[in-house]
Amino acid sequence: MQIKYFAFVALLLSLGSAAVRAQSPAEIFQFTSFSEVNITDDFWKPKIDNVATVTLKACIYQTETNSPRIRNFEKVARAKKEKHEGIYYDDSDVYKALEAMGYSLKTHPNPILEMKADEWIDKIAAAQLPDGYLNTYYTLGDISKRWTDVEKHEDYCAGHLIEAAIAYNDATGKGKLLDVAIRFANHIDSTFRIANKHWFSGHEEIELALVKLYKVTNDDRYLKLADWYLQQRGKRYYDYKTSWITPSYWQDSIAIKEQHKITGHAVRAMYLYTGAADVGSLTGDMGYMNAMKSVWEDVVHRNMYVTGGIGSSGKNEGFSKDYDLPNNEAYCETCASVGMIYWNQRMAQLTGESKYVDVLEKTLYNSALDGISLSGDRFFYDNTLESLGKNVRKEWFGTACCPSNISRLITSLGNYIYGKSTNGIWINLFVSSNTKISLGSDSVNLKMTTAYPWKSNIKVNINPMVPKQFDLHLRLPGWSQGEASPGDLYRFLNNTKTVITLKVNGKKEELKLSNGFIVINREWKKGDVVDLEIPMNPQYIVASDSISCDKNKVAIQRGPFVYCMEGIDNNTLATAFSLNKADVFTPVNLKISNEKVIALNAEIKTSNNGVQEKKLITLIPYYTWANRGASVMNVWLPIQ
């Protein structure tokens, strides 16, 4: 009977998983799913293609051939009392790779990739126990000790399983993995929430995954379980006296609704707060939403790097104290940047404020994109802002969360571009693409064409099925309004606003702003065209005096990109030099590996053995460094 039920659920989901859920009353707008967006962008499409053809091959090889991750599932199915190999959280890497494969299959159908995914799914399903439990570490080890140690990542792995199952079902209509995920979620719910047992997740992730499961099944059991997980924080069920772990490490010091400071492990915090924002939006619980705003301000105003990276300390892979943002020891884990994007996406749709998308964009184009090489098969786990030439991108890691994490982000980029509200369409990121958005009983076809992020000429063709009155919200990037970042952690040296040009059907329009979005209200007709021009000029960034390591230094930004100085382009890094406020950087075309970029050149005065001379220096976008071999690198440069 139970098997028939799950099969029925899977059938319903395969028929309707792509349906857009109703907007929550607590949300100002709702982001459009990546599956409804066709990306044609000159910058992003090659990266998405590269993940589909290169990165996923690397993920499959490292997961299946060069590690025991798949082997562990096979051992469980054989039931011959074989030992577990690897690390206790390795199952999660299989699931993240599957999620990325699902996103890729939606936009890049590939029978061979789909066959490989189905093969993995069969092995995963065969490893699930009759009661729904699924974790190879305990199943191959001492099963009597399952659910006895919150740090063993059982529910973290479950969360990634759920996300993978939803993505794969959406891509292929195949519900086998979703059946597995539902059974596991039901097992967890029966074991803890319904049984009213003390528990919480040592590595957060399941909270946001359960909300996703609720959205595709419409079963509030999963939303209640997500909320239950959130409510366990601050009760300190863990025996901290016997461990190196502190309550702040995994955000367990106080209840979430009372939290105002960012603490502990950066990735765990991002996943937790994404889940809290999700639950708050769906339940209308202002306690969650107010706490998220306070914690966000603590992160962005006191604990974020100029690249959008977070987590300065390698000791706890996270946060230390306010304004502690060293450059040469910066940790800035790639996964934390991915989590930062998730969280800011949720905060944007909850508030309708562009500052959250500004941070999302800064993180996306800098600290997140830096995590993957231009070739697509080398990675950074941590993303420093200063290097003595010893940092190199690696093929893989023992803890391999970052490669599959950045893969699933890039392949699902469409999730962050468009949005809709009851009577409005929102354009958040500028990426050449097209989509169809339903407004009431009508629909509107959109086509965006842009050379962003190198140039910011943005054209949007708007074609409603019938003439329709609605608001078009176009994000006006904070950098174009003289803001280096929300708050005063970073500011432009010359705080000037860029002259923005807005045209509708060729006629200039007045800029009407609301929460950082240009709002155009009119009756839209087929053939309407909106043109937005935002000049991009290189700008000097200075840090707050509270960041001691950045005193008497500047960083350079153009558009969404933060730039760096790499030794391979500059002999000047080996000589004494400093910039001058009068130094002018000029955009120039440059090719790094196979990537065409806009670099910045400036002629500056340097000192060589006491002799003053002029030299040309070149800066490159931060995300492109270390793609031509090991080299010294600096984001922050001295200034007179």
C-alpha positions as CSV (number, residue, x, y, z in Angstrom):
1,M,0.0,0.0,0.0
2,Q,2.8,2.4,0.9
3,I,4.7,1.7,-2.3
4,K,1.6,2.5,-4.3
5,Y,1.1,5.7,-2.4
6,F,4.7,6.9,-3.1
7,A,4.3,5.9,-6.8
8,F,1.1,8.0,-7.0
9,V,2.8,11.0,-5.4
10,A,5.7,10.7,-7.9
11,L,3.2,10.6,-10.8
12,L,1.5,13.7,-9.6
13,L,4.8,15.5,-9.1
14,S,6.1,14.4,-12.5
15,L,3.0,16.0,-14.1
16,G,3.0,19.2,-12.1
17,S,6.4,19.8,-10.6
18,A,7.1,22.6,-13.0
19,A,4.0,24.5,-12.0
20,V,4.6,27.8,-10.3
21,R,3.6,27.8,-6.6
22,A,1.3,30.6,-5.3
23,Q,3.1,33.6,-4.0
24,S,3.3,33.7,-0.2
25,P,1.5,36.8,1.3
26,A,4.8,37.6,3.1
27,E,6.8,37.8,-0.2
28,I,7.0,41.1,-2.2
29,F,7.8,39.1,-5.3
30,Q,8.7,35.6,-6.3
31,F,11.7,34.6,-8.3
32,T,11.1,32.8,-11.6
33,S,12.4,29.2,-11.8
34,F,15.5,28.5,-13.9
35,S,13.5,25.9,-15.8
36,E,11.4,28.7,-17.3
37,V,14.4,30.9,-18.4
38,N,16.4,30.4,-21.6
39,I,19.8,31.9,-21.1
40,T,21.5,33.1,-24.3
41,D,24.1,35.3,-22.6
42,D,27.7,35.7,-24.0
43,F,29.1,35.7,-20.5
44,W,27.1,33.1,-18.7
45,K,26.0,30.6,-21.4
46,P,29.6,29.4,-22.1
47,K,30.0,28.8,-18.4
48,I,26.8,26.9,-18.2
49,D,27.8,24.9,-21.2
50,N,31.2,24.3,-19.7
51,V,29.7,22.9,-16.5
52,A,27.5,20.6,-18.6
53,T,30.4,19.3,-20.7
54,V,33.5,19.5,-18.5
55,T,32.7,20.1,-14.8
56,L,30.1,17.4,-14.5
57,K,32.4,14.9,-16.1
58,A,35.0,15.8,-13.5
59,C,32.4,15.5,-10.7
60,I,31.3,12.1,-12.0
61,Y,34.9,10.8,-12.3
62,Q,35.9,12.0,-8.9
63,T,32.7,10.7,-7.3
64,E,32.5,7.4,-8.9
65,T,36.0,6.3,-10.1
66,N,38.4,8.2,-8.0
67,S,36.6,7.9,-4.6
68,P,34.5,5.4,-2.7
69,R,31.4,7.5,-2.7
70,I,29.3,5.4,-5.1
71,R,31.0,2.2,-3.9
72,N,29.5,2.8,-0.5
73,F,26.0,2.6,-1.8
74,E,26.8,-0.5,-3.8
75,K,28.2,-2.1,-0.6
76,V,24.9,-1.4,1.3
77,A,22.9,-3.1,-1.4
78,R,25.1,-6.2,-1.4
79,A,24.6,-6.5,2.4
80,K,27.9,-8.4,2.9
81,K,29.0,-6.4,6.0
82,E,31.6,-4.5,4.0
83,K,33.2,-1.4,5.7
84,H,32.4,2.2,4.9
85,E,35.2,4.1,3.0
86,G,35.8,7.8,3.1
87,I,34.3,10.5,5.3
88,Y,30.9,10.3,7.1
89,Y,29.4,13.1,5.0
90,D,30.5,11.8,1.6
91,D,26.9,10.8,0.6
92,S,26.1,14.5,0.3
93,D,28.6,15.0,-2.6
94,V,26.8,12.4,-4.6
95,Y,23.5,14.2,-4.1
96,K,24.9,17.6,-5.0
97,A,26.4,16.2,-8.2
98,L,23.0,14.7,-9.0
99,E,21.3,18.0,-8.4
100,A,23.7,19.8,-10.8
101,M,23.1,17.0,-13.3
102,G,19.4,17.6,-13.0
103,Y,19.7,21.3,-13.6
104,S,22.0,20.6,-16.5
105,L,19.7,18.1,-18.1
106,K,16.8,20.6,-18.0
107,T,18.8,23.0,-20.2
108,H,21.2,20.6,-21.9
109,P,19.4,17.3,-22.6
110,N,22.0,14.5,-22.7
111,P,21.0,10.8,-22.8
112,I,24.4,9.6,-21.6
113,L,24.4,11.9,-18.6
114,E,20.8,11.0,-17.8
115,M,21.7,7.3,-18.0
116,K,24.5,7.8,-15.5
117,A,22.2,9.7,-13.2
118,D,19.6,6.9,-13.4
119,E,22.3,4.4,-12.6
120,W,23.3,6.3,-9.5
121,I,19.7,6.7,-8.4
122,D,19.1,3.0,-8.7
123,K,22.1,2.4,-6.4
124,I,20.9,5.0,-3.9
125,A,17.4,3.6,-3.8
126,A,18.8,0.1,-3.3
127,A,20.7,1.3,-0.2
128,Q,17.6,2.7,1.5
129,L,16.4,0.8,4.6
130,P,12.8,-0.4,4.8
131,D,12.0,2.4,7.4
132,G,13.2,5.1,5.0
133,Y,16.6,5.7,6.6
134,L,19.5,6.3,4.2
135,N,23.1,6.9,5.2
136,T,25.9,4.7,4.1
137,Y,28.2,5.7,7.0
138,Y,25.9,4.2,9.6
139,T,24.4,1.5,7.5
140,L,27.8,0.1,6.8
141,G,29.0,0.8,10.3
142,D,27.1,0.5,13.6
143,I,23.4,1.1,12.7
144,S,22.5,1.1,16.4
145,K,24.3,4.5,16.7
146,R,22.3,6.3,14.0
147,W,20.7,9.5,15.2
148,T,23.0,9.7,18.2
149,D,25.5,12.4,17.1
150,V,24.2,15.7,15.6
151,E,27.5,16.4,14.1
152,K,27.5,13.3,11.9
153,H,25.6,15.1,9.1
154,E,22.8,12.6,8.7
155,D,20.2,15.2,8.1
156,Y,22.6,17.4,6.1
157,C,23.0,14.5,3.7
158,A,19.2,14.1,3.7
159,G,18.8,17.7,2.8
160,H,21.0,17.4,-0.2
161,L,19.2,14.2,-1.2
162,I,15.9,16.1,-1.1
163,E,17.3,19.0,-3.2
164,A,18.7,16.5,-5.8
165,A,15.5,14.6,-6.0
166,I,13.4,17.7,-6.7
167,A,15.9,19.0,-9.3
168,Y,16.0,15.6,-11.1
169,N,12.3,15.1,-11.0
170,D,11.8,18.6,-12.5
171,A,14.3,17.9,-15.2
172,T,13.2,14.4,-16.3
173,G,9.8,13.7,-14.8
174,K,11.3,10.6,-13.1
175,G,10.2,10.3,-9.5
176,K,12.3,7.4,-8.2
177,L,14.7,9.6,-6.3
178,L,11.9,11.8,-5.1
179,D,10.2,8.6,-3.7
180,V,13.4,7.9,-1.8
181,A,13.6,11.5,-0.5
182,I,10.0,11.5,0.7
183,R,10.5,8.2,2.5
184,F,13.6,9.6,4.2
185,A,11.9,12.9,5.2
186,N,8.9,10.9,6.6
187,H,11.3,8.8,8.6
188,I,13.0,11.9,10.1
189,D,9.6,13.5,10.9
190,S,8.3,10.3,12.6
191,T,11.6,9.8,14.5
192,F,11.8,13.4,15.9
193,R,9.1,15.9,15.4
194,I,6.1,13.5,15.9
195,A,7.9,11.6,18.6
196,N,8.9,14.9,20.2
197,K,12.5,14.0,20.7
198,H,15.5,16.3,21.4
199,W,17.5,16.8,18.2
200,F,18.9,19.4,15.9
201,S,21.1,19.4,12.8
202,G,24.8,19.9,13.4
203,H,25.3,21.0,9.8
204,E,22.3,22.9,8.7
205,E,20.8,22.3,5.2
206,I,17.8,20.2,5.8
207,E,15.7,23.2,6.8
208,L,15.8,24.8,3.3
209,A,15.5,21.4,1.6
210,L,12.3,20.6,3.5
211,V,10.7,23.9,2.4
212,K,11.5,22.9,-1.2
213,L,9.9,19.6,-0.6
214,Y,6.8,21.3,0.9
215,K,6.6,23.5,-2.2
216,V,6.5,20.6,-4.7
217,T,4.3,18.2,-2.7
218,N,2.1,20.8,-1.0
219,D,2.3,18.6,2.1
220,D,2.6,20.9,5.2
221,R,4.2,18.0,7.1
222,Y,7.5,19.1,5.6
223,L,7.0,22.8,6.3
224,K,6.2,21.9,9.9
225,L,9.3,19.8,10.1
226,A,11.5,22.6,8.8
227,D,10.0,25.0,11.4
228,W,10.6,22.3,14.1
229,Y,14.3,22.1,13.1
230,L,14.6,25.9,13.4
231,Q,13.0,25.9,16.8
232,Q,15.5,23.5,18.2
233,R,18.3,26.1,18.0
234,G,19.3,27.7,21.2
235,K,18.2,24.8,23.4
236,R,21.7,23.4,23.6
237,Y,20.8,19.7,23.5
238,Y,24.5,18.9,22.6
239,D,27.0,18.1,25.3
240,Y,29.5,20.9,24.7
241,K,31.6,20.0,27.7
242,T,32.9,16.9,25.8
243,S,33.6,18.5,22.5
244,W,35.7,21.2,20.9
245,I,32.5,22.6,19.4
246,T,30.9,25.6,20.9
247,P,27.3,26.6,20.7
248,S,28.1,29.5,18.4
249,Y,29.9,27.2,16.0
250,W,26.6,26.0,14.6
251,Q,24.4,28.9,15.7
252,D,23.0,27.2,18.8
253,S,23.7,29.9,21.4
254,I,20.3,31.4,21.4
255,A,16.9,30.8,19.6
256,I,17.0,31.9,15.9
257,K,14.3,34.6,16.5
258,E,16.6,36.2,19.1
259,Q,19.8,36.1,17.0
260,H,21.2,39.4,15.8
261,K,24.9,38.5,15.3
262,I,26.6,36.2,12.8
263,T,28.7,33.5,14.4
264,G,30.4,30.2,13.7
265,H,30.7,28.1,10.6
266,A,29.8,30.3,7.5
267,V,28.3,27.6,5.3
268,R,26.1,26.2,8.1
269,A,24.9,29.7,9.0
270,M,24.0,30.6,5.4
271,Y,22.0,27.4,4.9
272,L,20.3,27.9,8.3
273,Y,19.3,31.5,7.6
274,T,18.1,30.6,4.1
275,G,15.8,28.1,5.7
276,A,14.7,30.6,8.3
277,A,13.8,33.1,5.6
278,D,11.9,30.4,3.7
279,V,9.9,29.4,6.7
280,G,9.3,33.0,7.7
281,S,8.0,33.9,4.3
282,L,5.6,30.9,4.1
283,T,4.3,31.2,7.7
284,G,4.3,35.0,7.9
285,D,6.4,34.7,11.1
286,M,7.8,38.1,11.7
287,G,10.2,36.7,14.4
288,Y,12.2,34.9,11.7
289,M,12.1,37.8,9.3
290,N,13.2,40.4,11.8
291,A,16.0,38.2,13.0
292,M,17.2,37.6,9.4
293,K,17.3,41.4,8.7
294,S,19.4,41.9,11.9
295,V,21.8,39.1,11.2
296,W,22.1,40.2,7.6
297,E,23.2,43.7,8.6
298,D,25.8,42.2,10.9
299,V,27.2,40.2,8.1
300,V,27.2,42.8,5.4
301,H,28.1,45.8,7.6
302,R,30.9,44.3,9.6
303,N,31.9,40.8,8.3
304,M,31.9,40.7,4.5
305,Y,34.9,41.0,2.2
306,V,34.8,43.5,-0.7
307,T,34.4,40.5,-3.0
308,G,31.2,39.4,-1.3
309,G,33.0,36.5,0.4
310,I,32.3,35.6,4.0
311,G,34.0,33.6,6.7
312,S,37.5,35.0,7.4
313,S,38.8,32.2,9.6
314,G,40.1,28.9,8.5
315,K,40.1,27.6,12.1
316,N,36.3,27.4,12.2
317,E,35.6,27.9,8.5
318,G,33.7,30.9,9.4
319,F,33.4,34.1,11.4
320,S,35.7,35.4,14.2
321,K,35.0,39.0,15.3
322,D,33.7,42.1,13.7
323,Y,36.0,43.7,11.1
324,D,38.4,40.8,11.2
325,L,38.9,40.5,7.5
326,P,42.6,39.6,6.8
327,N,43.4,39.3,3.1
328,N,46.3,36.8,2.9
329,E,44.5,34.5,5.4
330,A,41.0,35.0,4.0
331,Y,39.1,31.8,4.0
332,C,36.0,32.7,2.1
333,E,34.9,29.2,1.3
334,T,33.2,28.8,-2.1
335,C,30.3,27.0,-0.5
336,A,29.8,30.0,1.9
337,S,29.5,32.2,-1.2
338,V,26.9,29.9,-2.7
339,G,25.0,30.0,0.6
340,M,25.3,33.8,0.6
341,I,23.6,33.9,-2.8
342,Y,20.8,31.6,-1.6
343,W,20.1,33.7,1.5
344,N,20.2,37.0,-0.3
345,Q,17.8,35.7,-2.9
346,R,15.3,34.9,-0.2
347,M,15.8,38.2,1.5
348,A,15.2,40.1,-1.8
349,Q,11.9,38.4,-2.4
350,L,10.8,38.9,1.2
351,T,11.5,42.7,1.1
352,G,11.6,43.8,-2.5
353,E,14.8,45.7,-1.7
354,S,17.5,45.8,-4.2
355,K,20.4,45.9,-1.7
356,Y,20.0,42.1,-1.2
357,V,20.3,41.6,-5.0
358,D,23.3,43.9,-5.0
359,V,25.1,41.6,-2.5
360,L,23.9,38.6,-4.4
361,E,25.5,40.0,-7.6
362,K,28.7,41.0,-5.9
363,T,29.1,37.5,-4.4
364,L,28.1,35.8,-7.7
365,Y,30.6,37.6,-9.9
366,N,33.5,37.6,-7.5
367,S,33.9,35.2,-4.6
368,A,31.6,32.5,-6.0
369,L,32.8,32.5,-9.6
370,D,36.3,32.5,-8.3
371,G,35.7,29.0,-7.0
372,I,35.8,27.4,-10.5
373,S,38.6,27.7,-13.1
374,L,38.0,29.1,-16.5
375,S,38.6,25.6,-17.9
376,G,35.9,24.2,-15.6
377,D,37.9,21.4,-14.1
378,R,40.0,23.1,-11.4
379,F,38.6,24.6,-8.2
380,F,39.3,26.8,-5.2
381,Y,38.0,25.6,-1.8
382,D,38.9,28.9,-0.1
383,N,39.2,32.2,-1.9
384,T,41.9,34.5,-0.6
385,L,42.3,38.1,-1.4
386,E,46.1,38.1,-1.3
387,S,48.6,35.5,-2.5
388,L,52.3,35.1,-2.3
389,G,52.2,32.8,-5.3
390,K,51.5,29.5,-3.6
391,N,47.8,29.3,-4.2
392,V,46.8,26.9,-7.0
393,R,43.5,25.6,-8.2
394,K,43.0,21.9,-7.6
395,E,41.3,19.0,-9.4
396,W,39.5,17.9,-6.3
397,F,39.4,17.9,-2.5
398,G,39.0,15.2,0.2
399,T,36.0,17.2,1.5
400,A,34.5,17.8,-2.0
401,C,31.6,20.0,-1.3
402,C,32.7,23.0,-3.3
403,P,33.0,21.7,-6.9
404,S,29.5,20.2,-7.0
405,N,28.2,23.3,-5.1
406,I,29.4,25.8,-7.6
407,S,28.3,23.5,-10.4
408,R,24.7,23.4,-9.1
409,L,24.8,27.2,-8.7
410,I,25.9,27.9,-12.3
411,T,23.5,25.4,-13.9
412,S,20.6,27.0,-12.0
413,L,21.5,30.6,-12.7
414,G,18.1,31.2,-14.2
415,N,16.7,31.2,-10.7
416,Y,18.0,34.6,-10.0
417,I,17.2,36.7,-13.0
418,Y,13.4,37.4,-13.2
419,G,10.6,37.6,-10.7
420,K,7.0,38.4,-10.5
421,S,4.5,39.9,-8.0
422,T,0.7,40.1,-8.2
423,N,0.9,42.9,-10.8
424,G,4.5,43.3,-11.6
425,I,7.6,41.8,-13.3
426,W,11.0,42.1,-11.7
427,I,14.4,42.1,-13.4
428,N,17.1,41.4,-10.9
429,L,20.2,40.4,-12.8
430,F,21.2,41.5,-16.2
431,V,21.7,38.3,-18.3
432,S,20.7,37.9,-21.9
433,S,17.8,35.5,-21.8
434,N,14.1,35.1,-22.5
435,T,11.2,33.8,-20.5
436,K,7.4,33.9,-20.3
437,I,5.8,35.2,-17.1
438,S,2.2,34.7,-16.1
439,L,0.3,37.6,-14.6
440,G,-3.2,36.6,-13.6
441,S,-4.8,35.0,-16.6
442,D,-2.4,36.6,-19.1
443,S,1.2,36.0,-19.9
444,V,4.1,38.3,-20.9
445,N,7.0,37.2,-23.1
446,L,10.3,38.9,-22.2
447,K,13.6,39.0,-24.0
448,M,16.6,40.7,-22.4
449,T,19.7,41.5,-24.5
450,T,22.8,42.9,-22.9
451,A,26.6,42.9,-22.9
452,Y,26.6,42.9,-19.1
453,P,28.7,42.4,-17.0
454,W,31.3,44.1,-19.3
455,K,29.0,46.8,-20.6
456,S,25.7,47.8,-19.2
457,N,23.5,48.5,-22.2
458,I,20.4,46.6,-21.4
459,K,17.4,46.1,-23.7
460,V,14.2,44.4,-22.7
461,N,11.6,43.5,-25.3
462,I,8.2,43.2,-23.7
463,N,5.4,41.3,-25.5
464,P,2.3,40.7,-23.5
465,M,-0.3,38.3,-25.1
466,V,-2.8,41.2,-24.8
467,P,-2.2,44.8,-23.8
468,K,-1.8,44.8,-20.0
469,Q,-1.2,47.3,-17.2
470,F,1.6,46.3,-14.8
471,D,4.7,47.5,-13.1
472,L,8.1,46.7,-14.5
473,H,10.8,46.7,-11.8
474,L,14.4,47.1,-13.0
475,R,17.1,46.9,-10.4
476,L,19.4,49.8,-10.4
477,P,22.7,48.4,-9.1
478,G,24.1,50.1,-6.0
479,W,27.5,50.6,-7.6
480,S,25.8,52.9,-10.2
481,Q,24.5,55.0,-7.3
482,G,27.8,55.6,-5.6
483,E,27.4,52.6,-3.2
484,A,30.3,50.2,-3.0
485,S,28.2,48.0,-0.6
486,P,25.2,48.5,1.7
487,G,26.2,50.2,4.9
488,D,29.6,51.9,5.4
489,L,32.0,48.9,5.4
490,Y,33.2,49.9,2.0
491,R,32.7,53.1,0.0
492,F,33.8,54.6,-3.2
493,L,36.6,57.2,-2.9
494,N,34.7,59.5,-5.2
495,N,31.1,59.0,-4.2
496,T,29.4,60.1,-7.4
497,K,26.3,58.7,-9.0
498,T,26.4,57.6,-12.6
499,V,24.2,59.3,-15.2
500,I,21.5,56.7,-16.0
501,T,19.6,56.8,-19.3
502,L,16.2,55.1,-19.4
503,K,14.1,54.9,-22.6
504,V,10.8,53.3,-23.4
505,N,10.2,52.8,-27.1
506,G,13.0,55.3,-27.8
507,K,11.7,58.1,-25.6
508,K,13.5,59.1,-22.4
509,E,11.7,58.3,-19.2
510,E,12.1,59.8,-15.8
511,L,13.7,57.5,-13.2
512,K,11.2,56.6,-10.6
513,L,12.8,54.5,-7.8
514,S,11.4,52.3,-5.1
515,N,13.7,50.3,-2.9
516,G,16.5,50.5,-5.4
517,F,14.3,49.4,-8.4
518,I,13.3,51.6,-11.3
519,V,9.6,51.2,-11.6
520,I,7.8,51.8,-14.9
521,N,4.0,51.6,-14.7
522,R,2.1,51.6,-18.0
523,E,-0.1,49.6,-20.2
524,W,2.3,47.4,-22.1
525,K,1.7,46.3,-25.6
526,K,3.4,43.9,-28.0
527,G,6.6,45.4,-29.4
528,D,7.4,47.6,-26.4
529,V,11.1,48.1,-25.8
530,V,12.9,49.3,-22.7
531,D,16.5,50.5,-22.9
532,L,18.6,51.1,-19.8
533,E,22.1,52.5,-20.0
534,I,24.4,52.5,-16.9
535,P,27.9,53.7,-17.7
536,M,30.7,51.6,-16.1
537,N,33.6,53.5,-14.8
538,P,36.5,52.1,-12.8
539,Q,36.2,53.3,-9.2
540,Y,38.4,53.3,-6.1
541,I,37.1,51.5,-3.0
542,V,38.2,52.3,0.5
543,A,37.4,50.2,3.5
544,S,36.1,51.3,6.9
545,D,38.9,52.4,9.3
546,S,37.8,49.5,11.5
547,I,39.4,47.1,9.0
548,S,43.0,47.6,10.0
549,C,44.6,45.5,7.2
550,D,43.0,47.7,4.5
551,K,44.2,51.0,5.8
552,N,46.0,53.2,3.2
553,K,44.9,50.8,0.5
554,V,42.2,50.7,-2.2
555,A,40.4,48.1,-4.3
556,I,39.2,48.8,-7.8
557,Q,35.7,48.0,-9.1
558,R,34.2,48.3,-12.5
559,G,30.5,47.3,-12.9
560,P,29.9,44.2,-10.7
561,F,33.6,43.1,-10.9
562,V,36.2,43.6,-8.2
563,Y,39.7,43.6,-9.8
564,C,43.0,42.3,-8.6
565,M,46.7,42.7,-9.6
566,E,48.4,39.4,-10.6
567,G,52.1,39.0,-10.9
568,I,52.0,37.4,-14.3
569,D,50.9,40.7,-15.8
570,N,52.9,43.0,-13.6
571,N,56.6,43.2,-12.7
572,T,55.6,46.1,-10.5
573,L,54.4,43.7,-7.8
574,A,58.1,43.1,-7.1
575,T,58.9,46.8,-6.8
576,A,57.8,49.6,-4.4
577,F,54.7,51.3,-5.7
578,S,51.6,53.0,-4.7
579,L,48.6,54.4,-6.5
580,N,47.6,58.0,-6.6
581,K,44.1,59.3,-6.5
582,A,44.8,61.0,-9.8
583,D,45.8,57.7,-11.5
584,V,43.2,56.8,-14.2
585,F,42.4,53.2,-15.1
586,T,41.4,52.5,-18.7
587,P,39.4,49.5,-19.8
588,V,41.3,47.3,-22.3
589,N,40.5,44.0,-23.9
590,L,42.5,41.0,-22.6
591,K,42.4,37.2,-23.1
592,I,43.0,35.0,-20.1
593,S,43.2,31.4,-21.1
594,N,40.1,31.2,-23.4
595,E,38.2,34.0,-21.6
596,K,37.8,37.4,-23.2
597,V,37.7,39.9,-20.4
598,I,38.0,43.7,-19.9
599,A,41.1,44.4,-17.9
600,L,42.2,47.8,-16.5
601,N,45.4,49.5,-17.3
602,A,47.0,52.5,-15.6
603,E,50.4,54.3,-15.9
604,I,51.7,54.8,-12.4
605,K,54.9,56.0,-10.7
606,T,57.1,53.4,-9.1
607,S,60.4,53.3,-7.2
608,N,63.1,51.0,-8.4
609,N,66.3,51.1,-6.3
610,G,65.4,54.7,-5.4
611,V,64.8,55.7,-9.0
612,Q,61.4,57.0,-9.8
613,E,59.9,55.7,-13.1
614,K,56.6,55.2,-14.8
615,K,55.2,51.8,-15.4
616,L,52.1,50.3,-16.8
617,I,50.1,48.1,-14.4
618,T,47.3,45.8,-15.4
619,L,44.4,44.6,-13.2
620,I,42.2,41.7,-14.1
621,P,38.7,40.6,-12.8
622,Y,39.3,38.8,-9.5
623,Y,37.4,35.7,-10.6
624,T,40.0,35.1,-13.4
625,W,43.2,35.0,-11.2
626,A,45.3,31.8,-10.9
627,N,44.2,30.5,-14.3
628,R,47.6,30.9,-15.8
629,G,49.6,29.1,-13.1
630,A,50.7,30.2,-9.6
631,S,51.3,33.9,-9.2
632,V,51.4,36.6,-6.6
633,M,48.1,38.4,-6.3
634,N,46.5,41.4,-4.5
635,V,43.0,42.8,-4.4
636,W,43.9,45.7,-2.0
637,L,46.7,48.0,-3.4
638,P,48.6,50.8,-1.6
639,I,47.7,54.4,-2.2
640,Q,49.3,57.7,-1.3
